[in-house]
Amino acid sequence: MKIVAIISQKGGVGKTTLATAIAVAAEADGKQAAIFDLDPQASASFWHDTREAPTPAVAAIPSSRLQHLLQAARESGCDLALIDAPPFAKDIAFEAAHHADFILIPTRPAVLDVMAMTKTLDLMKHYSKPSAVVLTFCPHAGRELSDTEHAIGELGATLCPVRIGNRIAFSRAQQTGLAAQEYEPDGKAAEEINSLYKYMCIQLKEVKHERTEKTTKRAAS
């Protein structure tokens, strides 16, 4: 089972939207996915409550139970676990990062979000986990995009090549218990989510490859 944590120290950057959409994309790819909702607002759980389909599974839990439930998910055959972490909670962010194979850091292309992203990156350095910053709510064009990308580069962070646009399909889908690719299968939002999912899968394969190499080297020594 692979574990992806979606972490940002700022709210309103699309963590839950990404978590639910990626989980749906994983299921469309033939995988069993689950979302662990650590945010007290329980947005992912509300999404699941309004959803007609029973999957992907969503569990609203305190961070203290995360390790136990991740193990239970692994034993039940889950392929991908997504951790939806709350903003402004360093201890929970640490817990989510500790268990993650890969971390997505969603960020709006705006000054305050870049400042919050810096705090999140500082938290992530503690674990040295593979991570990428993904720009969300992006306008069609504007200096904000290039400025934010430059700031990410200056911080030495990895920038996800997929931008998530400021598209109405995301909010409408979220309100009806759907993912954007279900709400509007041929739309730009669906295209962006599918591209993000493919990018994430590549990163997870690289993580697996790196771990295999380290295991082989230890065995040889």
N, C-alpha and C positions, 0 to 999 in steps of 0.2 A: 504494500500500500504506500502511495506517495502522499505527502502532506504539504499543502500550500497554505501559508498564512498571509492574510491581506491586512496590512497594518498601516495606520497613519495616526499621528498625534492630533490631527485636525478632523473635525466632523464635516459631513457634507461633501465628501470627495468621491463618493460612489463605491465605497467598500462593499456594501451589501448588494448593489446592482451587479458588480463584477462577480461576487461570490455565487449568486444565484444563476447568473448567465453562464458562468464557466461550468457549474455543476450540470446544468442542462446540456451544454455542449459535450461534456464528458459522457453523459448518458446516450446522446445521439451517436457517440463514437463507440458504443457498446460497453461502456464501463459503468460500474456501480459507484455512485458518488454520494457523499454526505456532507452536510454543512454543520459546523459547530458554532453556534451563535453565542459569543461571549459578551455581546453588547447588552447592557440592561434595558435599552430601548427595544430590543428583540425585533428589529425590523425584518430580519430574515425569517423569523418564526411567523410574523404577521403575514409575510408573503406566502409562506407555506399554507397558512390557515385559509387564505383566499384562493388557493390553487386547487383545481379539480383533480389533477393527477396526484397520486400518493407519493411519487418520487420526484426529485431527489429528497432523501430524508433530511430533516432539519431538527437539530436538538438545541434548545436554549438551556445553557448550563453555566454554573459558576466555573471560573478557571481552575479551581481546586479539583474539579472532577475531570478535567480535560484528559490527563494521562490515562485514567481508567477507561474512559469512553473511547479514546482512540484505539486502545488495545482491543476493546470489544468490537469496534468496527473492523479492525484488521482481522480478527478471528472470524467475523461473519462474512468475509470475502469482499469487503469494500476495496475498491481500486484507488479512489481519490478522495481524500478528506480535505475540506476547505475550512479554515478557521477565520471567522469574521470577528476581528478584534475591535473593541471600542476605542474611541479617541480619549485623550487625556488620562490614560490609565497605564502608567509605565510598567507596573508590576504585571498586569495582564499581557501587555505587549511582550515583555520578557518571556512569560510562560508560553505564549504562542510561538515566538521565535525559537525557543528552545526545542520544540518538537518538530519544527518545520524542516522540510527538505529544500524548500524554495520560498522566497518572500516577495510578494508584490506590494509596492508602495504607491498607491494612487495619489495623484497630485493635480490640482487645478493649475493652469498656467497663470498664476497670480502671485503677487508679492507675499501675502500672508501665508499662502499655501507653501511657497518655497521655504519660508522660515520654519514652518511646521515640519516640512520634509527634512530639513537639516537636523532637527531634533530627533526625528525618527531614524535617520541614518546613524546618528550618534548612538542610539539605543542598539541598533543592529550590529554595530562594530563589536559589541561585547561577545557575540556568538560567531562572527565571521561566516555567516551563512550566505549562500548565493542569493542575490536579490536583484530586482530591477524596478526602476521608477517608471510608472505608466501614467501618461498625461490623460486626464479625464476632463469632460465638459469643454472640449477644445472648440474654439470658434473656427470658421472656415479659413480664416487668414488673420494675420495681425502680428505685431511685433512681440506681443506677449509670448507667443509660441517659441520664437527663436531665442528670446531672452531667457526663458525658462530652461530650454534645452542647453543653452550656454552655461547657465548656473549649475545645472546637473553635472555637466562635464567638468566644471571647475571644482566641484565637490568630490570628484573621482567616483561618482556613482554610475552604475550601468543604466542606460536609458533604453527602455523597451521600444522597439522600432514601430510598434503599433500605437496609434493615437485613438482615443475614444472620444468621438465627437459629442457636442452638445445637441443631442437629438431627442425629439419628443417621444420617439418609440421606446426609449428606455423608461421614462417615467410612466407612460401609459401601460406598458407591459408590467412594470412593478406593481402598479395599483390593482391589476387583475390576476395576479398570481402566475404570470407568464414571464418568460425571458424574451428579450428583444427579438431573437431569431425565431421565436414561436409566434410572436405578435405580428411581425412583418418579415417573413422568411427571405424575401428578395431585397430587403432594404439595406441601406448603408450600415445601420447599427448591427444587423446580423453579420454582415461582412466583417466588421471590425471585431466583434466577439469571436467569430470563428478564427480569424487571424491571430487574435490574442491567445486563444486556446492552443493553436498549433505552436506558437512561439513558446508557450509555457511547457508543452510536452517535450519540445526540443531541450529546454533547460533541464527538465527532470531526467531525461535520458543521459545528459552530460553529467549530472550529479551521480547517477547510477554507475556510469562508466568510471568516474573518478574514484568512487568507493571501491569498485572492483579492482582497480589498479593498486590502490593502497593495501587492500587485503592480500593481493598477490605478492606485493613487495614484502609485507610482514611475514608471510609464509615462507618466502625464499630466504629471508634473513634468519 
